[in-house]
Amino acid sequence: MMLKCNMRTTVTINDDLYRAVKAQAALEGQTVGSLIEDALRLMIARSVAVAGQNSPPDLPRSEMGIRRGIDINDNSALQDALDEGLSPDEVH
């Protein structure tokens, strides 16, 4: 059995667009998140088809990561780094 993993994220979109998405999701009996996922899948599939590729394009990768010494499973380590006066960008 394959486990389904979801990433929680925050996006900023235009208020009118959000209201339209929310209304469309209600009409289709979906959540806003699932409607957005469907739209993104369609956009990627269309992009792949237009490009004639068999797989989605490589997405840009960041060289940034968590600063050494900070355990991502330890909230207090992050708080300590911020208390030291490090900006969130310096913690990465």
PDB file of N, CA, C and O in Angstrom:
ATOM      1  N   MET A   1       0.827  -1.162   0.000  1.00  0.00           N
ATOM      2  CA  MET A   1       0.000   0.000   0.000  1.00  0.00           C
ATOM      3  C   MET A   1       0.887   1.246   0.000  1.00  0.00           C
ATOM      4  O   MET A   1       1.820   1.343   0.797  1.00  0.00           O
ATOM      5  N   MET A   2       0.602   2.190  -0.884  1.00  0.00           N
ATOM      6  CA  MET A   2       1.381   3.419  -0.964  1.00  0.00           C
ATOM      7  C   MET A   2       0.748   4.470  -0.054  1.00  0.00           C
ATOM      8  O   MET A   2      -0.460   4.698  -0.113  1.00  0.00           O
ATOM      9  N   LEU A   3       1.561   5.106   0.784  1.00  0.00           N
ATOM     10  CA  LEU A   3       1.068   6.154   1.658  1.00  0.00           C
ATOM     11  C   LEU A   3       0.981   7.453   0.888  1.00  0.00           C
ATOM     12  O   LEU A   3       1.863   7.773   0.091  1.00  0.00           O
ATOM     13  N   LYS A   4      -0.075   8.196   1.124  1.00  0.00           N
ATOM     14  CA  LYS A   4      -0.243   9.490   0.476  1.00  0.00           C
ATOM     15  C   LYS A   4       0.268  10.557   1.426  1.00  0.00           C
ATOM     16  O   LYS A   4      -0.196  10.664   2.562  1.00  0.00           O
ATOM     17  N   CYS A   5       1.211  11.333   0.966  1.00  0.00           N
ATOM     18  CA  CYS A   5       1.765  12.411   1.781  1.00  0.00           C
ATOM     19  C   CYS A   5       1.319  13.744   1.196  1.00  0.00           C
ATOM     20  O   CYS A   5       1.304  13.925  -0.021  1.00  0.00           O
ATOM     21  N   ASN A   6       0.966  14.654   2.053  1.00  0.00           N
ATOM     22  CA  ASN A   6       0.560  15.988   1.630  1.00  0.00           C
ATOM     23  C   ASN A   6       1.456  17.013   2.291  1.00  0.00           C
ATOM     24  O   ASN A   6       1.805  16.885   3.465  1.00  0.00           O
ATOM     25  N   MET A   7       1.824  18.026   1.533  1.00  0.00           N
ATOM     26  CA  MET A   7       2.591  19.119   2.093  1.00  0.00           C
ATOM     27  C   MET A   7       1.642  20.266   2.378  1.00  0.00           C
ATOM     28  O   MET A   7       0.831  20.640   1.531  1.00  0.00           O
ATOM     29  N   ARG A   8       1.743  20.807   3.546  1.00  0.00           N
ATOM     30  CA  ARG A   8       0.928  21.964   3.907  1.00  0.00           C
ATOM     31  C   ARG A   8       1.755  23.204   3.585  1.00  0.00           C
ATOM     32  O   ARG A   8       2.927  23.300   3.951  1.00  0.00           O
ATOM     33  N   THR A   9       1.128  24.144   2.900  1.00  0.00           N
ATOM     34  CA  THR A   9       1.833  25.364   2.526  1.00  0.00           C
ATOM     35  C   THR A   9       0.872  26.534   2.519  1.00  0.00           C
ATOM     36  O   THR A   9      -0.343  26.350   2.597  1.00  0.00           O
ATOM     37  N   THR A  10       1.402  27.712   2.428  1.00  0.00           N
ATOM     38  CA  THR A  10       0.593  28.921   2.359  1.00  0.00           C
ATOM     39  C   THR A  10       0.901  29.619   1.049  1.00  0.00           C
ATOM     40  O   THR A  10       2.061  29.785   0.673  1.00  0.00           O
ATOM     41  N   VAL A  11      -0.148  30.023   0.365  1.00  0.00           N
ATOM     42  CA  VAL A  11       0.024  30.782  -0.874  1.00  0.00           C
ATOM     43  C   VAL A  11      -0.771  32.072  -0.764  1.00  0.00           C
ATOM     44  O   VAL A  11      -1.764  32.141  -0.041  1.00  0.00           O
ATOM     45  N   THR A  12      -0.335  33.072  -1.473  1.00  0.00           N
ATOM     46  CA  THR A  12      -1.044  34.339  -1.521  1.00  0.00           C
ATOM     47  C   THR A  12      -1.635  34.480  -2.909  1.00  0.00           C
ATOM     48  O   THR A  12      -0.913  34.490  -3.906  1.00  0.00           O
ATOM     49  N   ILE A  13      -2.967  34.589  -2.968  1.00  0.00           N
ATOM     50  CA  ILE A  13      -3.639  34.768  -4.256  1.00  0.00           C
ATOM     51  C   ILE A  13      -4.616  35.922  -4.157  1.00  0.00           C
ATOM     52  O   ILE A  13      -5.013  36.323  -3.063  1.00  0.00           O
ATOM     53  N   ASN A  14      -4.992  36.439  -5.281  1.00  0.00           N
ATOM     54  CA  ASN A  14      -5.932  37.537  -5.397  1.00  0.00           C
ATOM     55  C   ASN A  14      -7.257  37.169  -4.725  1.00  0.00           C
ATOM     56  O   ASN A  14      -7.727  36.040  -4.862  1.00  0.00           O
ATOM     57  N   ASP A  15      -7.856  38.110  -4.005  1.00  0.00           N
ATOM     58  CA  ASP A  15      -9.111  37.862  -3.290  1.00  0.00           C
ATOM     59  C   ASP A  15     -10.229  37.396  -4.220  1.00  0.00           C
ATOM     60  O   ASP A  15     -10.957  36.457  -3.897  1.00  0.00           O
ATOM     61  N   ASP A  16     -10.368  38.052  -5.376  1.00  0.00           N
ATOM     62  CA  ASP A  16     -11.423  37.670  -6.319  1.00  0.00           C
ATOM     63  C   ASP A  16     -11.210  36.255  -6.844  1.00  0.00           C
ATOM     64  O   ASP A  16     -12.167  35.496  -6.993  1.00  0.00           O
ATOM     65  N   LEU A  17      -9.967  35.902  -7.123  1.00  0.00           N
ATOM     66  CA  LEU A  17      -9.656  34.562  -7.600  1.00  0.00           C
ATOM     67  C   LEU A  17      -9.987  33.533  -6.518  1.00  0.00           C
ATOM     68  O   LEU A  17     -10.553  32.481  -6.810  1.00  0.00           O
ATOM     69  N   TYR A  18      -9.634  33.838  -5.277  1.00  0.00           N
ATOM     70  CA  TYR A  18      -9.936  32.906  -4.187  1.00  0.00           C
ATOM     71  C   TYR A  18     -11.436  32.689  -4.048  1.00  0.00           C
ATOM     72  O   TYR A  18     -11.889  31.557  -3.878  1.00  0.00           O
ATOM     73  N   ARG A  19     -12.206  33.765  -4.118  1.00  0.00           N
ATOM     74  CA  ARG A  19     -13.661  33.626  -4.009  1.00  0.00           C
ATOM     75  C   ARG A  19     -14.214  32.765  -5.142  1.00  0.00           C
ATOM     76  O   ARG A  19     -15.112  31.952  -4.923  1.00  0.00           O
ATOM     77  N   ALA A  20     -13.681  32.940  -6.356  1.00  0.00           N
ATOM     78  CA  ALA A  20     -14.121  32.135  -7.497  1.00  0.00           C
ATOM     79  C   ALA A  20     -13.763  30.659  -7.294  1.00  0.00           C
ATOM     80  O   ALA A  20     -14.565  29.772  -7.587  1.00  0.00           O
ATOM     81  N   VAL A  21     -12.563  30.409  -6.794  1.00  0.00           N
ATOM     82  CA  VAL A  21     -12.131  29.028  -6.538  1.00  0.00           C
ATOM     83  C   VAL A  21     -12.994  28.407  -5.453  1.00  0.00           C
ATOM     84  O   VAL A  21     -13.409  27.254  -5.571  1.00  0.00           O
ATOM     85  N   LYS A  22     -13.264  29.155  -4.407  1.00  0.00           N
ATOM     86  CA  LYS A  22     -14.083  28.654  -3.304  1.00  0.00           C
ATOM     87  C   LYS A  22     -15.494  28.306  -3.794  1.00  0.00           C
ATOM     88  O   LYS A  22     -16.050  27.275  -3.417  1.00  0.00           O
ATOM     89  N   ALA A  23     -16.064  29.168  -4.632  1.00  0.00           N
ATOM     90  CA  ALA A  23     -17.404  28.919  -5.175  1.00  0.00           C
ATOM     91  C   ALA A  23     -17.399  27.684  -6.076  1.00  0.00           C
ATOM     92  O   ALA A  23     -18.301  26.849  -6.002  1.00  0.00           O
ATOM     93  N   GLN A  24     -16.371  27.576  -6.931  1.00  0.00           N
ATOM     94  CA  GLN A  24     -16.271  26.428  -7.834  1.00  0.00           C
ATOM     95  C   GLN A  24     -16.105  25.136  -7.049  1.00  0.00           C
ATOM     96  O   GLN A  24     -16.709  24.119  -7.390  1.00  0.00           O
ATOM     97  N   ALA A  25     -15.295  25.169  -6.006  1.00  0.00           N
ATOM     98  CA  ALA A  25     -15.082  23.992  -5.172  1.00  0.00           C
ATOM     99  C   ALA A  25     -16.408  23.562  -4.532  1.00  0.00           C
ATOM    100  O   ALA A  25     -16.718  22.372  -4.477  1.00  0.00           O
ATOM    101  N   ALA A  26     -17.176  24.525  -4.055  1.00  0.00           N
ATOM    102  CA  ALA A  26     -18.469  24.205  -3.445  1.00  0.00           C
ATOM    103  C   ALA A  26     -19.411  23.567  -4.464  1.00  0.00           C
ATOM    104  O   ALA A  26     -20.108  22.601  -4.153  1.00  0.00           O
ATOM    105  N   LEU A  27     -19.430  24.112  -5.684  1.00  0.00           N
ATOM    106  CA  LEU A  27     -20.276  23.554  -6.739  1.00  0.00           C
ATOM    107  C   LEU A  27     -19.910  22.108  -7.056  1.00  0.00           C
ATOM    108  O   LEU A  27     -20.782  21.289  -7.347  1.00  0.00           O
ATOM    109  N   GLU A  28     -18.625  21.802  -6.996  1.00  0.00           N
ATOM    110  CA  GLU A  28     -18.142  20.466  -7.336  1.00  0.00           C
ATOM    111  C   GLU A  28     -18.055  19.533  -6.129  1.00  0.00           C
ATOM    112  O   GLU A  28     -17.694  18.364  -6.266  1.00  0.00           O
ATOM    113  N   GLY A  29     -18.386  20.052  -4.957  1.00  0.00           N
ATOM    114  CA  GLY A  29     -18.310  19.232  -3.751  1.00  0.00           C
ATOM    115  C   GLY A  29     -16.886  18.888  -3.357  1.00  0.00           C
ATOM    116  O   GLY A  29     -16.625  17.818  -2.807  1.00  0.00           O
ATOM    117  N   GLN A  30     -15.970  19.797  -3.638  1.00  0.00           N
ATOM    118  CA  GLN A  30     -14.553  19.586  -3.317  1.00  0.00           C
ATOM    119  C   GLN A  30     -14.102  20.631  -2.309  1.00  0.00           C
ATOM    120  O   GLN A  30     -14.790  21.621  -2.063  1.00  0.00           O
ATOM    121  N   THR A  31     -12.945  20.390  -1.738  1.00  0.00           N
ATOM    122  CA  THR A  31     -12.319  21.420  -0.915  1.00  0.00           C
ATOM    123  C   THR A  31     -11.567  22.361  -1.834  1.00  0.00           C
ATOM    124  O   THR A  31     -11.269  22.018  -2.978  1.00  0.00           O
ATOM    125  N   VAL A  32     -11.263  23.539  -1.336  1.00  0.00           N
ATOM    126  CA  VAL A  32     -10.462  24.487  -2.106  1.00  0.00           C
ATOM    127  C   VAL A  32      -9.112  23.867  -2.439  1.00  0.00           C
ATOM    128  O   VAL A  32      -8.627  23.995  -3.563  1.00  0.00           O
ATOM    129  N   GLY A  33      -8.511  23.202  -1.471  1.00  0.00           N
ATOM    130  CA  GLY A  33      -7.204  22.576  -1.687  1.00  0.00           C
ATOM    131  C   GLY A  33      -7.229  21.528  -2.784  1.00  0.00           C
ATOM    132  O   GLY A  33      -6.327  21.478  -3.619  1.00  0.00           O
ATOM    133  N   SER A  34      -8.265  20.685  -2.787  1.00  0.00           N
ATOM    134  CA  SER A  34      -8.321  19.642  -3.814  1.00  0.00           C
ATOM    135  C   SER A  34      -8.573  20.235  -5.192  1.00  0.00           C
ATOM    136  O   SER A  34      -8.059  19.722  -6.186  1.00  0.00           O
ATOM    137  N   LEU A  35      -9.358  21.310  -5.270  1.00  0.00           N
ATOM    138  CA  LEU A  35      -9.580  21.965  -6.560  1.00  0.00           C
ATOM    139  C   LEU A  35      -8.275  22.587  -7.077  1.00  0.00           C
ATOM    140  O   LEU A  35      -7.965  22.491  -8.265  1.00  0.00           O
ATOM    141  N   ILE A  36      -7.531  23.214  -6.195  1.00  0.00           N
ATOM    142  CA  ILE A  36      -6.246  23.801  -6.593  1.00  0.00           C
ATOM    143  C   ILE A  36      -5.279  22.703  -7.035  1.00  0.00           C
ATOM    144  O   ILE A  36      -4.577  22.870  -8.032  1.00  0.00           O
ATOM    145  N   GLU A  37      -5.231  21.578  -6.308  1.00  0.00           N
ATOM    146  CA  GLU A  37      -4.379  20.452  -6.719  1.00  0.00           C
ATOM    147  C   GLU A  37      -4.747  19.969  -8.117  1.00  0.00           C
ATOM    148  O   GLU A  37      -3.871  19.745  -8.952  1.00  0.00           O
ATOM    149  N   ASP A  38      -6.056  19.807  -8.373  1.00  0.00           N
ATOM    150  CA  ASP A  38      -6.504  19.363  -9.694  1.00  0.00           C
ATOM    151  C   ASP A  38      -6.076  20.346 -10.779  1.00  0.00           C
ATOM    152  O   ASP A  38      -5.614  19.944 -11.847  1.00  0.00           O
ATOM    153  N   ALA A  39      -6.234  21.636 -10.496  1.00  0.00           N
ATOM    154  CA  ALA A  39      -5.863  22.659 -11.473  1.00  0.00           C
ATOM    155  C   ALA A  39      -4.360  22.623 -11.754  1.00  0.00           C
ATOM    156  O   ALA A  39      -3.941  22.750 -12.904  1.00  0.00           O
ATOM    157  N   LEU A  40      -3.556  22.451 -10.717  1.00  0.00           N
ATOM    158  CA  LEU A  40      -2.106  22.382 -10.901  1.00  0.00           C
ATOM    159  C   LEU A  40      -1.706  21.143 -11.689  1.00  0.00           C
ATOM    160  O   LEU A  40      -0.829  21.206 -12.552  1.00  0.00           O
ATOM    161  N   ARG A  41      -2.353  20.008 -11.391  1.00  0.00           N
ATOM    162  CA  ARG A  41      -2.065  18.783 -12.153  1.00  0.00           C
ATOM    163  C   ARG A  41      -2.392  18.965 -13.635  1.00  0.00           C
ATOM    164  O   ARG A  41      -1.621  18.555 -14.502  1.00  0.00           O
ATOM    165  N   LEU A  42      -3.541  19.583 -13.918  1.00  0.00           N
ATOM    166  CA  LEU A  42      -3.924  19.835 -15.311  1.00  0.00           C
ATOM    167  C   LEU A  42      -2.919  20.758 -16.005  1.00  0.00           C
ATOM    168  O   LEU A  42      -2.534  20.521 -17.150  1.00  0.00           O
ATOM    169  N   MET A  43      -2.502  21.808 -15.302  1.00  0.00           N
ATOM    170  CA  MET A  43      -1.552  22.755 -15.875  1.00  0.00           C
ATOM    171  C   MET A  43      -0.223  22.064 -16.187  1.00  0.00           C
ATOM    172  O   MET A  43       0.354  22.281 -17.252  1.00  0.00           O
ATOM    173  N   ILE A  44       0.260  21.238 -15.267  1.00  0.00           N
ATOM    174  CA  ILE A  44       1.526  20.534 -15.483  1.00  0.00           C
ATOM    175  C   ILE A  44       1.382  19.527 -16.617  1.00  0.00           C
ATOM    176  O   ILE A  44       2.267  19.422 -17.466  1.00  0.00           O
ATOM    177  N   ALA A  45       0.271  18.784 -16.641  1.00  0.00           N
ATOM    178  CA  ALA A  45       0.052  17.811 -17.711  1.00  0.00           C
ATOM    179  C   ALA A  45      -0.010  18.501 -19.070  1.00  0.00           C
ATOM    180  O   ALA A  45       0.549  18.003 -20.048  1.00  0.00           O
ATOM    181  N   ARG A  46      -0.674  19.625 -19.134  1.00  0.00           N
ATOM    182  CA  ARG A  46      -0.774  20.384 -20.388  1.00  0.00           C
ATOM    183  C   ARG A  46       0.602  20.889 -20.809  1.00  0.00           C
ATOM    184  O   ARG A  46       0.955  20.833 -21.987  1.00  0.00           O
ATOM    185  N   SER A  47       1.371  21.378 -19.853  1.00  0.00           N
ATOM    186  CA  SER A  47       2.715  21.875 -20.135  1.00  0.00           C
ATOM    187  C   SER A  47       3.607  20.763 -20.665  1.00  0.00           C
ATOM    188  O   SER A  47       4.375  20.963 -21.606  1.00  0.00           O
ATOM    189  N   VAL A  48       3.497  19.589 -20.052  1.00  0.00           N
ATOM    190  CA  VAL A  48       4.285  18.434 -20.472  1.00  0.00           C
ATOM    191  C   VAL A  48       3.889  18.022 -21.883  1.00  0.00           C
ATOM    192  O   VAL A  48       4.749  17.722 -22.711  1.00  0.00           O
ATOM    193  N   ALA A  49       2.579  18.006 -22.158  1.00  0.00           N
ATOM    194  CA  ALA A  49       2.096  17.610 -23.482  1.00  0.00           C
ATOM    195  C   ALA A  49       2.563  18.590 -24.553  1.00  0.00           C
ATOM    196  O   ALA A  49       2.967  18.176 -25.640  1.00  0.00           O
ATOM    197  N   VAL A  50       2.511  19.876 -24.254  1.00  0.00           N
ATOM    198  CA  VAL A  50       2.937  20.893 -25.221  1.00  0.00           C
ATOM    199  C   VAL A  50       4.431  20.772 -25.498  1.00  0.00           C
ATOM    200  O   VAL A  50       4.880  20.932 -26.633  1.00  0.00           O
ATOM    201  N   ALA A  51       5.188  20.489 -24.454  1.00  0.00           N
ATOM    202  CA  ALA A  51       6.641  20.376 -24.606  1.00  0.00           C
ATOM    203  C   ALA A  51       7.036  19.051 -25.240  1.00  0.00           C
ATOM    204  O   ALA A  51       8.190  18.873 -25.631  1.00  0.00           O
ATOM    205  N   GLY A  52       6.084  18.111 -25.346  1.00  0.00           N
ATOM    206  CA  GLY A  52       6.387  16.812 -25.931  1.00  0.00           C
ATOM    207  C   GLY A  52       7.234  15.942 -25.033  1.00  0.00           C
ATOM    208  O   GLY A  52       7.928  15.042 -25.504  1.00  0.00           O
ATOM    209  N   GLN A  53       7.180  16.203 -23.754  1.00  0.00           N
ATOM    210  CA  GLN A  53       7.962  15.426 -22.804  1.00  0.00           C
ATOM    211  C   GLN A  53       7.128  14.274 -22.275  1.00  0.00           C
ATOM    212  O   GLN A  53       5.899  14.313 -22.332  1.00  0.00           O
ATOM    213  N   ASN A  54       7.783  13.262 -21.769  1.00  0.00           N
ATOM    214  CA  ASN A  54       7.089  12.128 -21.167  1.00  0.00           C
ATOM    215  C   ASN A  54       6.956  12.272 -19.661  1.00  0.00           C
ATOM    216  O   ASN A  54       6.232  11.502 -19.030  1.00  0.00           O
ATOM    217  N   SER A  55       7.634  13.234 -19.082  1.00  0.00           N
ATOM    218  CA  SER A  55       7.564  13.432 -17.644  1.00  0.00           C
ATOM    219  C   SER A  55       7.570  14.932 -17.363  1.00  0.00           C
ATOM    220  O   SER A  55       7.976  15.727 -18.210  1.00  0.00           O
ATOM    221  N   PRO A  56       7.119  15.312 -16.172  1.00  0.00           N
ATOM    222  CA  PRO A  56       7.118  16.735 -15.841  1.00  0.00           C
ATOM    223  C   PRO A  56       8.526  17.317 -15.911  1.00  0.00           C
ATOM    224  O   PRO A  56       9.507  16.602 -15.706  1.00  0.00           O
ATOM    225  N   PRO A  57       8.625  18.600 -16.198  1.00  0.00           N
ATOM    226  CA  PRO A  57       9.946  19.223 -16.264  1.00  0.00           C
ATOM    227  C   PRO A  57      10.621  19.230 -14.904  1.00  0.00           C
ATOM    228  O   PRO A  57       9.959  19.201 -13.867  1.00  0.00           O
ATOM    229  N   ASP A  58      11.937  19.269 -14.922  1.00  0.00           N
ATOM    230  CA  ASP A  58      12.675  19.384 -13.674  1.00  0.00           C
ATOM    231  C   ASP A  58      12.361  20.733 -13.053  1.00  0.00           C
ATOM    232  O   ASP A  58      12.386  21.763 -13.727  1.00  0.00           O
ATOM    233  N   LEU A  59      12.068  20.716 -11.775  1.00  0.00           N
ATOM    234  CA  LEU A  59      11.786  21.948 -11.067  1.00  0.00           C
ATOM    235  C   LEU A  59      13.082  22.481 -10.485  1.00  0.00           C
ATOM    236  O   LEU A  59      13.994  21.712 -10.179  1.00  0.00           O
ATOM    237  N   PRO A  60      13.165  23.795 -10.331  1.00  0.00           N
ATOM    238  CA  PRO A  60      14.388  24.360  -9.752  1.00  0.00           C
ATOM    239  C   PRO A  60      14.604  23.826  -8.343  1.00  0.00           C
ATOM    240  O   PRO A  60      13.653  23.603  -7.594  1.00  0.00           O
ATOM    241  N   ARG A  61      15.847  23.629  -8.002  1.00  0.00           N
ATOM    242  CA  ARG A  61      16.179  23.125  -6.670  1.00  0.00           C
ATOM    243  C   ARG A  61      16.965  24.197  -5.929  1.00  0.00           C
ATOM    244  O   ARG A  61      17.802  24.895  -6.502  1.00  0.00           O
ATOM    245  N   SER A  62      16.678  24.300  -4.678  1.00  0.00           N
ATOM    246  CA  SER A  62      17.362  25.273  -3.844  1.00  0.00           C
ATOM    247  C   SER A  62      18.568  24.621  -3.190  1.00  0.00           C
ATOM    248  O   SER A  62      18.509  23.463  -2.776  1.00  0.00           O
ATOM    249  N   GLU A  63      19.638  25.350  -3.100  1.00  0.00           N
ATOM    250  CA  GLU A  63      20.828  24.863  -2.402  1.00  0.00           C
ATOM    251  C   GLU A  63      20.739  25.176  -0.915  1.00  0.00           C
ATOM    252  O   GLU A  63      21.607  24.794  -0.131  1.00  0.00           O
ATOM    253  N   MET A  64      19.670  25.880  -0.542  1.00  0.00           N
ATOM    254  CA  MET A  64      19.526  26.238   0.863  1.00  0.00           C
ATOM    255  C   MET A  64      19.033  25.040   1.647  1.00  0.00           C
ATOM    256  O   MET A  64      18.468  24.102   1.084  1.00  0.00           O
ATOM    257  N   GLY A  65      19.245  25.077   2.912  1.00  0.00           N
ATOM    258  CA  GLY A  65      18.774  24.018   3.789  1.00  0.00           C
ATOM    259  C   GLY A  65      18.766  24.519   5.212  1.00  0.00           C
ATOM    260  O   GLY A  65      18.943  25.712   5.463  1.00  0.00           O
ATOM    261  N   ILE A  66      18.568  23.638   6.113  1.00  0.00           N
ATOM    262  CA  ILE A  66      18.565  24.001   7.524  1.00  0.00           C
ATOM    263  C   ILE A  66      19.995  24.218   7.986  1.00  0.00           C
ATOM    264  O   ILE A  66      20.895  23.457   7.631  1.00  0.00           O
ATOM    265  N   ARG A  67      20.195  25.251   8.772  1.00  0.00           N
ATOM    266  CA  ARG A  67      21.520  25.559   9.301  1.00  0.00           C
ATOM    267  C   ARG A  67      22.021  24.403  10.153  1.00  0.00           C
ATOM    268  O   ARG A  67      21.263  23.809  10.919  1.00  0.00           O
ATOM    269  N   ARG A  68      23.293  24.093  10.013  1.00  0.00           N
ATOM    270  CA  ARG A  68      23.891  23.027  10.817  1.00  0.00           C
ATOM    271  C   ARG A  68      23.672  23.305  12.290  1.00  0.00           C
ATOM    272  O   ARG A  68      23.740  24.445  12.748  1.00  0.00           O
ATOM    273  N   GLY A  69      23.411  22.241  13.012  1.00  0.00           N
ATOM    274  CA  GLY A  69      23.208  22.375  14.446  1.00  0.00           C
ATOM    275  C   GLY A  69      21.765  22.572  14.842  1.00  0.00           C
ATOM    276  O   GLY A  69      21.449  22.584  16.032  1.00  0.00           O
ATOM    277  N   ILE A  70      20.873  22.730  13.866  1.00  0.00           N
ATOM    278  CA  ILE A  70      19.461  22.890  14.186  1.00  0.00           C
ATOM    279  C   ILE A  70      18.736  21.618  13.780  1.00  0.00           C
ATOM    280  O   ILE A  70      18.700  21.252  12.605  1.00  0.00           O
ATOM    281  N   ASP A  71      18.168  20.960  14.759  1.00  0.00           N
ATOM    282  CA  ASP A  71      17.418  19.732  14.527  1.00  0.00           C
ATOM    283  C   ASP A  71      16.000  20.119  14.120  1.00  0.00           C
ATOM    284  O   ASP A  71      15.281  20.750  14.895  1.00  0.00           O
ATOM    285  N   ILE A  72      15.592  19.742  12.901  1.00  0.00           N
ATOM    286  CA  ILE A  72      14.274  20.151  12.427  1.00  0.00           C
ATOM    287  C   ILE A  72      13.142  19.515  13.226  1.00  0.00           C
ATOM    288  O   ILE A  72      11.993  19.945  13.123  1.00  0.00           O
ATOM    289  N   ASN A  73      13.454  18.508  14.009  1.00  0.00           N
ATOM    290  CA  ASN A  73      12.448  17.883  14.862  1.00  0.00           C
ATOM    291  C   ASN A  73      12.410  18.494  16.261  1.00  0.00           C
ATOM    292  O   ASN A  73      11.673  18.028  17.130  1.00  0.00           O
ATOM    293  N   ASP A  74      13.209  19.540  16.471  1.00  0.00           N
ATOM    294  CA  ASP A  74      13.313  20.170  17.788  1.00  0.00           C
ATOM    295  C   ASP A  74      12.940  21.645  17.671  1.00  0.00           C
ATOM    296  O   ASP A  74      13.766  22.474  17.290  1.00  0.00           O
ATOM    297  N   ASN A  75      11.688  21.966  18.002  1.00  0.00           N
ATOM    298  CA  ASN A  75      11.219  23.348  17.894  1.00  0.00           C
ATOM    299  C   ASN A  75      12.036  24.301  18.757  1.00  0.00           C
ATOM    300  O   ASN A  75      12.221  25.463  18.398  1.00  0.00           O
ATOM    301  N   SER A  76      12.517  23.818  19.878  1.00  0.00           N
ATOM    302  CA  SER A  76      13.266  24.705  20.764  1.00  0.00           C
ATOM    303  C   SER A  76      14.601  25.113  20.149  1.00  0.00           C
ATOM    304  O   SER A  76      15.096  26.203  20.433  1.00  0.00           O
ATOM    305  N   ALA A  77      15.196  24.258  19.308  1.00  0.00           N
ATOM    306  CA  ALA A  77      16.456  24.620  18.651  1.00  0.00           C
ATOM    307  C   ALA A  77      16.238  25.797  17.697  1.00  0.00           C
ATOM    308  O   ALA A  77      17.063  26.708  17.631  1.00  0.00           O
ATOM    309  N   LEU A  78      15.149  25.775  16.976  1.00  0.00           N
ATOM    310  CA  LEU A  78      14.834  26.888  16.085  1.00  0.00           C
ATOM    311  C   LEU A  78      14.563  28.140  16.892  1.00  0.00           C
ATOM    312  O   LEU A  78      15.047  29.220  16.552  1.00  0.00           O
ATOM    313  N   GLN A  79      13.786  28.001  17.968  1.00  0.00           N
ATOM    314  CA  GLN A  79      13.491  29.164  18.804  1.00  0.00           C
ATOM    315  C   GLN A  79      14.766  29.730  19.412  1.00  0.00           C
ATOM    316  O   GLN A  79      14.932  30.947  19.484  1.00  0.00           O
ATOM    317  N   ASP A  80      15.673  28.852  19.852  1.00  0.00           N
ATOM    318  CA  ASP A  80      16.946  29.324  20.411  1.00  0.00           C
ATOM    319  C   ASP A  80      17.731  30.116  19.375  1.00  0.00           C
ATOM    320  O   ASP A  80      18.306  31.156  19.696  1.00  0.00           O
ATOM    321  N   ALA A  81      17.759  29.633  18.133  1.00  0.00           N
ATOM    322  CA  ALA A  81      18.490  30.342  17.075  1.00  0.00           C
ATOM    323  C   ALA A  81      17.875  31.710  16.831  1.00  0.00           C
ATOM    324  O   ALA A  81      18.596  32.688  16.634  1.00  0.00           O
ATOM    325  N   LEU A  82      16.551  31.787  16.843  1.00  0.00           N
ATOM    326  CA  LEU A  82      15.893  33.076  16.645  1.00  0.00           C
ATOM    327  C   LEU A  82      16.122  33.988  17.844  1.00  0.00           C
ATOM    328  O   LEU A  82      16.271  35.200  17.688  1.00  0.00           O
ATOM    329  N   ASP A  83      16.150  33.402  19.047  1.00  0.00           N
ATOM    330  CA  ASP A  83      16.413  34.197  20.251  1.00  0.00           C
ATOM    331  C   ASP A  83      17.829  34.761  20.249  1.00  0.00           C
ATOM    332  O   ASP A  83      18.092  35.788  20.876  1.00  0.00           O
ATOM    333  N   GLU A  84      18.745  34.090  19.543  1.00  0.00           N
ATOM    334  CA  GLU A  84      20.121  34.572  19.449  1.00  0.00           C
ATOM    335  C   GLU A  84      20.205  35.795  18.538  1.00  0.00           C
ATOM    336  O   GLU A  84      21.267  36.402  18.397  1.00  0.00           O
ATOM    337  N   GLY A  85      19.089  36.147  17.927  1.00  0.00           N
ATOM    338  CA  GLY A  85      19.086  37.307  17.058  1.00  0.00           C
ATOM    339  C   GLY A  85      19.287  36.964  15.595  1.00  0.00           C
ATOM    340  O   GLY A  85      19.427  37.863  14.766  1.00  0.00           O
ATOM    341  N   LEU A  86      19.304  35.670  15.257  1.00  0.00           N
ATOM    342  CA  LEU A  86      19.437  35.279  13.863  1.00  0.00           C
ATOM    343  C   LEU A  86      18.115  35.516  13.156  1.00  0.00           C
ATOM    344  O   LEU A  86      17.048  35.221  13.695  1.00  0.00           O
ATOM    345  N   SER A  87      18.193  36.047  11.955  1.00  0.00           N
ATOM    346  CA  SER A  87      16.981  36.203  11.161  1.00  0.00           C
ATOM    347  C   SER A  87      16.573  34.840  10.638  1.00  0.00           C
ATOM    348  O   SER A  87      17.401  33.929  10.592  1.00  0.00           O
ATOM    349  N   PRO A  88      15.306  34.673  10.237  1.00  0.00           N
ATOM    350  CA  PRO A  88      14.898  33.389   9.656  1.00  0.00           C
ATOM    351  C   PRO A  88      15.765  32.974   8.457  1.00  0.00           C
ATOM    352  O   PRO A  88      16.004  31.785   8.247  1.00  0.00           O
ATOM    353  N   ASP A  89      16.235  33.957   7.670  1.00  0.00           N
ATOM    354  CA  ASP A  89      17.092  33.625   6.525  1.00  0.00           C
ATOM    355  C   ASP A  89      18.435  33.074   6.989  1.00  0.00           C
ATOM    356  O   ASP A  89      19.005  32.206   6.328  1.00  0.00           O
ATOM    357  N   GLU A  90      18.947  33.562   8.111  1.00  0.00           N
ATOM    358  CA  GLU A  90      20.218  33.077   8.617  1.00  0.00           C
ATOM    359  C   GLU A  90      20.099  31.667   9.197  1.00  0.00           C
ATOM    360  O   GLU A  90      21.079  30.923   9.239  1.00  0.00           O
ATOM    361  N   VAL A  91      18.895  31.306   9.644  1.00  0.00           N
ATOM    362  CA  VAL A  91      18.685  29.980  10.217  1.00  0.00           C
ATOM    363  C   VAL A  91      18.767  28.933   9.120  1.00  0.00           C
ATOM    364  O   VAL A  91      19.190  27.806   9.376  1.00  0.00           O
ATOM    365  N   HIS A  92      18.370  29.284   7.901  1.00  0.00           N
ATOM    366  CA  HIS A  92      18.392  28.326   6.785  1.00  0.00           C
ATOM    367  C   HIS A  92      19.797  28.063   6.316  1.00  0.00           C
ATOM    368  O   HIS A  92      20.002  27.283   5.386  1.00  0.00           O
TER     369      HIS A  92
END
